[in-house]
């Protein structure tokens, strides 16, 4: 049995209705499912939920809980952190849990936020315009914002904490072995440890073939294990068929690193469970 707390439906950029995910979760014998559409943003965004749909989204999740009493269903959002603009504080009273992610780093001269999670040419445009092609400065700012989010508006789950690496094919912009990069990761991990937040191990980059490793990378997972930071396994599913995509091999990797427990919501409380490549041991 598995769980998954990072899912995207047709309320944002996902494919399929919330009910499709619940039906698939039952077919896959998930014991716990969280919905986490991209929260509304205060500017035009093609992949976020429309602000007017938020109430309907939350209501539909409550209705699904009644329709599927055998499946634990939870209300969540993936919320961007943009200083002075948006954070989990604006939504937390409506949710069972939150995912905090960094998708935007600084702004263009016209005030448009620079998306670091979009097409690579758009990333390179922002890198040149805002950071003068200084990849180290851009990546450092990404992790500074991650730490600011943790310090000022800490979510339940830290979303794909090193996702900016997808814009670094063949390590042309930086190396994960660079001392400055490792220092940014170490500072971020230490802050997460002290915050009590849970780090998601996200498989989406693997099955999308955008990354050769999970988010975060295996060496970061080793550091998280050393620091005793709690983790959960998610697929960042944008289609019901991806609810447990690449879970078995990722769970095996986590076991090899030394993790003994995965975190999941059960009975409304985050708990730690034994696991293996076949799922949670309940």
Protein Blocks (a to p, Z undefined) as FASTA:
>chain_A
ZZdfbdcdfklmbgcdfklmmmmmmmnopabdcddddcddfbdcfkbccfklmmmmmmmm
mmmmmmmmmbccdddddddddehkbcfklmmmmpfbdcdddfbgcjdfkopacdfkbcfk
lmmmmmmmmnoopaklmmmmmmmmmmmmmmmmccfbdchkllmmmmmgghlmbcfkbmkl
mmmmmmmmmmmmmnopacdddfklmmnopafbdcddfklmmmmmmnopacdddehiabfk
lmmgoklmmmmmmmmnopabdcddeehiacdddddfkbccZZ
